[in-house]
Amino acid sequence: MRSVRGVVPGAVAVVGLALTAACGAGSAGTLSAGAASSAPAAAASTTATTATTAGPSVTAAPSATTPAATATQSATRTPSASATALRTSSDPARRTTRWNEPTTFRALPVVSGRALAGMVVVLDPGHQIGNSRHLAKVNRLVNAGNGIRKACNTTGTQTNGGYPESKVAMRIALAAKKRLEAQGAKVVLTRPREDVALWGPCIDARGRVGNGVDADAVVSIHADGAPATARGFHVIRPASVKGWTDDIAKPSKRLAIAVHDALVDAGQRPATYIGSHDGYDVRSDLGTLNWSDQPIVMIELGNMRSARDAAMLTDPKWQDGVAAAAITAGVVDFLA
C-alpha cells in the first residue's frame, strides 16, 4: 500500500463556497459562491482578487505540439485474473441539496493563499477536440487495466447544439489551474490545450501522468452524454482491485467525497440516474482510474443532452466561477 504524501504543516483550507438561492417549486434562484475560511486566522491572512468572467482563452489553431501526457512510468502492474468490468455501489453522500433553478451565476473570486504549498495536482480535461480527425489512432485498443482493453480515447459527447465536451473540460481545467496555483499548488495538465490538430492522450497515458509527478491528487474533468431527461453531476472513484487500485481506493474515496460536497455546496444537483443515485459511482473498468497510483476521481459535471444542464455547462461564468471553484474547494478540503 503506497501512502499519500502528508500535508504541509500549518496548511489551512481557505477556499469555501456559499450558496444563496431562492427556494420553492418553480422559483428562479440566484447562485452565489463566496470565499470562506476554515479558521478566523486563515481569513485574516488571505487576499482575494476578483476573477474576470471572460476566463481562460482556448485556441483551435493547428499545432505540432505533442500531448503533454505521453510520459511513461516505471511501475509494473499485475493485471487481475478477472477481466469483468465491475460496478459497485458506494456509500451514501454526506450532503444532498434541493435543486434550485438558477438563472444567473456569480463567479467566485480567485483566492490567494498557501493551503496547497508544495503540493502537486493533476487535472485531466477529458477528450480532445481533434480526436474526431484522428479516429484510427483514438479507436485503437489499449490496456485499460484490470484485464480490460478499450479504445485509446473517444470524441466525447456534445450538446444538442454541437458544443463539445472537450471544450467544457478544457476551460474548466484552465480556470481550476489558476485557482489551485493561487493556493500554492503546482498544477499539471494531461493535455496542453483545446486544439483541432491534436488527439488523445490515450486513457492509460492520462492515468499515468500523476504517477510521473508524484501528484497529491488527480481530477479528471468530463460531462456526460445521458438521455435528455437525466440531470446532475456524479463523481466516479476507482473500485478496489487487487494489483491495480487497492492502494489508492481509500484516499480516492475521500477525494470523491470532498469534491462531491464542494459541488453540492455550490448548488449543483447530484445525479440520480447512475451509480448509487446520489452523485457517486464506483468503477473498475476506466483506464484513467486504473492506471493511477495517486488518489484520483473522475467528475461528470452534468448531462450535455439535458437542455437545462447544457445551458449551465456552456456558460463561461459557470465554468470559470462555479465549476472550477468547486473543484478547487474540494481539492483543498482533501489535502489541507
C-alpha positions in Angstrom: 0.0 0.0 0.0 1.6 3.3 -1.0 1.0 6.2 1.3 -0.3 9.6 0.3 2.2 12.4 0.9 1.4 14.4 4.0 0.1 17.9 4.1 2.5 20.8 4.6 2.4 21.7 8.4 0.2 24.7 9.1 -1.7 24.5 5.8 -5.2 25.7 6.3 -8.1 25.3 3.9 -9.0 28.8 2.7 -11.4 28.0 -0.1 -15.1 27.6 0.5 -18.4 28.0 -1.2 -21.6 29.6 0.0 -24.9 29.2 -1.8 -27.8 31.7 -1.6 -30.8 30.8 -3.7 -34.5 31.4 -3.7 -36.1 28.0 -2.9 -39.5 26.7 -3.8 -41.1 24.7 -6.6 -40.8 26.6 -9.9 -39.0 29.6 -8.4 -35.9 31.0 -10.0 -32.9 31.2 -7.8 -29.6 33.1 -8.0 -26.5 31.1 -7.4 -23.8 32.8 -5.4 -20.4 31.4 -4.3 -18.4 33.2 -1.6 -14.9 32.6 -0.4 -14.7 31.3 3.2 -12.1 30.3 5.6 -12.0 27.2 7.9 -10.4 29.3 10.6 -10.5 33.0 11.6 -6.7 33.3 11.4 -6.8 32.0 7.8 -9.3 34.5 6.8 -7.2 37.3 8.0 -4.2 36.2 6.1 -5.7 35.6 2.6 -6.1 38.0 -0.2 -9.0 37.8 -2.6 -8.7 39.0 -6.2 -11.8 39.1 -8.4 -11.6 36.8 -11.4 -12.9 38.1 -14.7 -15.8 36.3 -16.3 -14.0 36.1 -19.6 -11.9 33.2 -18.3 -9.0 31.4 -20.0 -8.8 31.6 -23.7 -9.0 28.4 -25.9 -7.1 28.1 -29.2 -8.1 25.9 -32.1 -5.1 26.8 -34.2 -3.2 23.8 -35.7 0.0 22.9 -33.8 2.5 20.2 -34.0 2.8 20.1 -30.2 2.9 16.6 -28.8 0.4 16.0 -25.9 1.9 16.5 -22.5 0.7 13.3 -21.1 2.9 10.9 -23.1 5.4 10.5 -20.3 5.7 6.9 -19.1 6.3 5.4 -15.7 8.4 2.6 -14.5 6.0 1.0 -12.1 4.8 -2.5 -13.1 1.1 -3.5 -12.8 -0.1 -7.1 -12.3 -3.4 -7.5 -14.1 -6.3 -9.1 -12.2 -7.3 -12.6 -13.1 -10.8 -11.3 -13.8 -11.5 -9.3 -17.0 -15.0 -8.5 -15.9 -15.8 -4.8 -15.5 -17.2 -4.3 -12.1 -19.6 -1.5 -11.0 -20.1 -1.5 -7.2 -22.3 0.6 -5.0 -20.9 3.4 -2.9 -21.7 4.9 0.5 -24.5 7.5 0.7 -23.5 11.1 0.1 -22.8 13.1 3.1 -24.6 16.0 1.6 -27.6 16.4 -0.7 -29.3 19.6 -1.9 -32.7 20.7 -3.1 -32.5 21.6 -6.7 -33.0 25.3 -7.4 -33.2 26.6 -10.9 -30.6 29.3 -11.0 -30.9 31.9 -13.8 -27.7 33.8 -13.2 -24.3 32.8 -11.8 -21.9 34.9 -9.9 -18.3 33.9 -10.2 -16.4 33.2 -7.0 -13.2 35.4 -6.9 -9.8 33.7 -7.1 -8.5 33.4 -3.6 -4.8 33.6 -2.8 -3.3 31.5 -0.1 -0.8 28.8 0.8 -3.1 25.9 1.6 -1.6 23.8 -1.1 2.0 25.0 -0.9 4.5 22.2 -2.1 1.7 20.0 -3.4 1.1 18.7 -7.0 -2.4 18.5 -8.5 -3.0 16.9 -11.9 -6.1 18.0 -13.9 -7.2 15.8 -16.8 -9.5 17.7 -19.2 -11.5 14.9 -20.9 -11.0 14.0 -24.6 -9.6 16.5 -27.2 -11.4 18.4 -29.9 -9.1 16.9 -32.6 -10.0 13.3 -31.7 -12.6 13.2 -34.5 -9.9 13.9 -37.1 -7.7 11.0 -35.9 -10.2 8.2 -35.5 -7.8 5.4 -36.4 -5.5 6.5 -33.6 -8.1 7.0 -30.9 -10.0 3.9 -31.8 -7.0 1.5 -31.4 -7.3 -0.7 -28.3 -5.0 0.0 -25.3 -4.6 -1.7 -21.9 -7.2 -0.1 -19.7 -6.1 -2.1 -16.6 -7.8 -4.9 -14.7 -7.5 -7.2 -17.7 -9.6 -4.9 -19.9 -8.8 -3.4 -23.3 -10.6 -0.3 -24.5 -10.3 2.4 -27.2 -7.4 4.8 -26.7 -9.9 7.6 -26.4 -13.2 8.9 -27.8 -14.5 12.1 -29.3 -16.6 12.7 -26.1 -20.1 13.9 -26.2 -21.7 17.3 -27.1 -24.8 19.4 -26.5 -27.7 19.1 -29.0 -26.4 22.4 -30.4 -22.9 20.9 -31.0 -20.9 22.4 -28.1 -18.2 19.7 -27.4 -17.5 18.1 -24.1 -13.8 18.6 -24.6 -14.2 22.4 -24.7 -16.2 22.4 -21.4 -13.5 20.2 -19.8 -10.6 22.3 -21.1 -11.9 25.7 -20.0 -12.9 24.4 -16.5 -9.4 22.8 -16.2 -7.6 26.1 -17.1 -9.8 28.1 -14.6 -9.2 25.5 -11.9 -5.5 25.5 -12.6 -5.4 29.3 -12.0 -7.3 28.8 -8.7 -5.1 25.9 -7.5 -1.9 27.8 -8.3 -3.2 30.8 -6.3 -3.3 28.4 -3.4 0.4 27.4 -3.9 -0.1 24.2 -5.8 1.9 23.0 -8.8 -0.7 22.0 -11.4 0.0 19.7 -14.3 -2.5 19.2 -17.2 -2.7 16.0 -19.1 -3.2 17.9 -22.4 -2.0 21.4 -23.0 -5.0 23.0 -24.8 -8.0 22.5 -26.9 -6.6 22.1 -30.4 -8.0 20.5 -33.6 -4.6 19.4 -34.6 -4.1 17.3 -31.5 -5.6 14.0 -30.4 -5.5 12.0 -27.2 -3.7 11.3 -25.0 -4.8 7.7 -24.5 -6.6 6.8 -21.3 -3.7 4.8 -20.0 -1.3 7.7 -20.6 -3.7 10.0 -18.8 -3.8 7.8 -15.8 0.0 7.6 -15.5 0.6 11.4 -15.6 0.1 11.7 -11.9 2.5 8.9 -11.2 5.3 10.7 -13.0 5.0 13.9 -11.0 4.1 12.2 -7.6 0.7 14.0 -7.6 -1.1 14.5 -4.3 -4.5 14.4 -6.2 -5.7 13.8 -9.7 -9.1 15.1 -11.0 -10.4 14.1 -14.5 -13.0 16.5 -15.8 -15.8 15.4 -18.0 -19.5 16.0 -18.8 -22.0 13.1 -19.5 -24.0 12.2 -22.6 -27.0 10.6 -21.0 -30.7 10.7 -22.1 -32.2 14.2 -22.2 -34.3 13.6 -19.1 -31.3 12.8 -16.9 -29.7 15.7 -14.9 -27.0 16.4 -12.4 -23.3 15.6 -11.7 -21.7 12.5 -10.4 -18.2 11.7 -9.1 -16.6 8.4 -10.1 -13.9 6.8 -7.9 -11.9 3.7 -8.6 -13.1 0.4 -7.1 -10.5 -1.5 -5.0 -9.0 -4.0 -7.5 -6.0 -6.1 -6.2 -2.8 -5.2 -8.0 -4.3 -2.1 -9.6 -6.2 0.3 -7.4 -6.3 -1.3 -4.0 -3.6 1.1 -2.8 -5.5 4.2 -3.8 -9.1 3.2 -3.2 -9.5 4.7 0.3 -7.8 8.1 -0.4 -9.7 8.3 -3.7 -12.9 7.8 -1.8 -12.0 10.7 0.5 -11.2 12.9 -2.5 -14.6 11.9 -4.1 -16.5 12.9 -1.0 -14.6 16.3 -0.8 -15.3 17.2 -4.4 -18.9 15.9 -4.3 -19.6 18.1 -1.2 -18.0 21.1 -2.7 -20.2 20.8 -5.8 -23.3 20.4 -3.6 -22.2 23.5 -1.6 -22.0 25.3 -4.9 -25.7 24.5 -5.6 -25.1 21.6 -8.0 -27.5 18.8 -8.3 -26.2 15.2 -7.6 -27.3 12.8 -10.4 -29.9 10.2 -9.5 -29.8 8.3 -12.8 -26.5 6.5 -12.4 -24.3 4.7 -9.8 -25.7 4.9 -6.3 -28.2 7.6 -7.4 -26.7 10.2 -5.0 -24.0 11.7 -7.2 -21.5 8.9 -6.7 -20.3 6.0 -8.8 -17.6 3.4 -8.4 -15.9 1.8 -11.5 -13.2 -0.8 -12.1 -13.2 -0.5 -16.0 -11.9 3.0 -16.6 -8.3 3.1 -17.8 -7.7 6.6 -16.5 -8.6 5.5 -12.9 -7.0 2.0 -13.1 -3.5 3.3 -14.2 -3.2 5.9 -11.5 -1.1 5.3 -8.4 -2.3 8.5 -6.9 -5.7 9.4 -5.3 -7.9 10.1 -8.3 -11.5 10.8 -9.2 -13.4 11.5 -12.5 -16.2 14.1 -12.5 -19.1 14.1 -14.8 -20.2 17.7 -14.2 -23.7 17.4 -15.8 -25.6 15.9 -18.7 -24.9 17.7 -22.0 -28.0 16.2 -23.6 -30.2 17.9 -21.0 -31.2 21.4 -22.1 -31.0 22.7 -18.6 -27.7 21.1 -17.8 -26.3 22.1 -21.2 -27.2 25.8 -20.6 -25.2 25.7 -17.3 -22.3 23.6 -18.7 -21.7 26.0 -21.6 -22.0 29.2 -19.5 -18.5 30.7 -19.3 -19.3 32.3 -15.9 -20.4 29.0 -14.5 -17.4 27.2 -16.0 -14.9 29.6 -14.5 -16.5 30.7 -11.3 -18.6 27.8 -10.1 -17.3 24.5 -11.5 -13.6 25.5 -11.3 -14.1 27.0 -7.9 -15.9 23.9 -6.6 -13.1 21.6 -7.9 -10.6 23.8 -6.1 -12.5 23.8 -2.9 -12.8 20.0 -3.0 -9.1 19.5 -3.6 -8.2 22.0 -0.8 -10.6 20.2 1.6 -9.0 16.8 0.7 -5.4 18.0 1.0 -5.3 20.8 3.6 
